[in-house]
């Protein structure tokens, strides 16, 4: 999508602090971090959100989570981190391009929010 913020970040039109990229995913530091590590992992294919994903997107969704695990290993936070998908405005989704939040580096409480 031409006007999607995250698509523009992938294309390099909007600056980001990239931490990881492969052929399917792009990851960058969140501008409003909720922990010492707060990275957004996005698929390079535009998918509005989880509820809009299709069966053929299943592998891509898995690749986003595998990228999160890779980043967690690199940052030595494997003793505890969270991956979060906000779905819709009531859940806090503000950019409508599916993204996985990787949050860690501190104790995380339950329930969240």
C-alpha positions as CSV (number, residue, x, y, z in Angstrom):
1,X,0.0,0.0,0.0
2,X,1.4,3.3,-1.0
3,X,0.4,5.3,2.1
4,X,0.9,2.6,4.8
5,X,3.5,3.8,7.3
6,X,5.1,0.4,7.7
7,X,5.2,-0.2,3.9
8,X,7.0,3.1,3.6
9,X,9.5,2.0,6.3
10,X,10.2,-1.2,4.4
11,X,10.8,0.8,1.2
12,X,13.2,3.2,3.0
13,X,11.0,6.2,2.6
14,X,10.6,6.7,6.3
15,X,13.6,6.2,8.6
16,X,13.6,3.5,11.2
17,X,16.2,1.9,13.5
18,X,16.3,-1.5,11.7
19,X,17.4,-4.4,13.8
20,X,16.7,-7.3,11.4
21,X,15.7,-8.0,7.8
22,X,15.3,-11.1,5.7
23,X,13.4,-11.8,2.5
24,X,10.0,-12.0,4.3
25,X,10.3,-9.8,7.3
26,X,11.6,-6.4,8.5
27,X,12.2,-5.5,12.2
28,X,12.8,-2.2,13.8
29,X,12.9,-0.5,17.2
30,X,9.5,0.7,18.5
31,X,9.4,4.5,18.9
32,X,7.6,4.2,22.3
33,X,9.3,1.2,23.9
34,X,7.5,-0.6,26.7
35,X,10.7,-2.4,27.8
36,X,14.5,-2.5,27.3
37,X,13.7,-4.5,24.1
38,X,10.7,-3.4,22.1
39,X,11.0,-4.4,18.5
40,X,8.3,-4.5,15.8
41,X,8.5,-7.3,13.3
42,X,6.5,-6.8,10.2
43,X,5.9,-8.9,7.1
44,X,7.1,-7.3,3.9
45,X,3.7,-8.3,2.4
46,X,1.0,-5.8,3.4
47,X,-1.6,-7.6,5.6
48,X,-3.9,-5.1,7.4
49,X,-4.1,-7.2,10.6
50,X,-4.5,-10.7,11.9
51,X,-8.2,-10.8,11.2
52,X,-7.5,-10.0,7.6
53,X,-4.8,-12.8,7.2
54,X,-5.6,-15.8,5.1
55,X,-4.6,-19.4,5.2
56,X,-1.8,-18.7,2.6
57,X,-0.3,-16.1,5.1
58,X,0.2,-18.8,7.8
59,X,3.9,-19.4,6.9
60,X,4.6,-15.6,6.8
61,X,3.0,-15.2,10.3
62,X,5.2,-18.0,11.6
63,X,8.3,-16.3,10.0
64,X,7.5,-13.1,11.9
65,X,7.5,-15.1,15.2
66,X,10.7,-16.9,14.2
67,X,12.3,-13.6,13.5
68,X,11.2,-12.5,17.0
69,X,12.9,-15.6,18.5
70,X,16.1,-14.8,16.6
71,X,16.2,-11.2,17.8
72,X,15.5,-12.4,21.4
73,X,18.5,-14.8,21.2
74,X,20.7,-12.0,19.8
75,X,19.6,-9.8,22.7
76,X,20.0,-12.5,25.4
77,X,16.4,-12.2,26.6
78,X,15.5,-15.8,26.2
79,X,14.7,-16.1,29.9
80,X,11.5,-14.2,29.3
81,X,9.9,-12.1,26.5
82,X,6.5,-11.6,25.0
83,X,5.2,-11.5,21.4
84,X,2.0,-9.5,21.0
85,X,-0.3,-8.9,18.1
86,X,-2.8,-6.1,18.7
87,X,-5.9,-6.7,16.5
88,X,-8.1,-3.7,15.9
89,X,-8.3,-0.2,17.5
90,X,-9.8,-1.4,20.7
91,X,-6.8,-3.6,21.3
92,X,-4.4,-0.7,20.6
93,X,-3.6,-1.3,16.9
94,X,-2.8,2.1,15.5
95,X,-0.9,1.1,12.3
96,X,-2.9,-1.1,10.1
97,X,-0.2,-3.4,8.8
98,X,0.1,-6.6,10.8
99,X,3.0,-6.4,13.2
100,X,4.4,-8.5,16.1
101,X,5.7,-6.7,19.1
102,X,8.7,-8.3,20.8
103,X,8.9,-7.0,24.3
104,X,11.5,-8.1,26.9
105,X,14.5,-7.3,29.0
106,X,12.4,-6.8,32.1
107,X,9.9,-8.8,34.2
108,X,6.5,-8.9,32.5
109,X,3.4,-9.1,34.6
110,X,0.2,-11.0,33.9
111,X,-2.4,-10.1,33.0
112,X,-1.1,-7.4,30.7
113,X,-2.8,-4.1,30.1
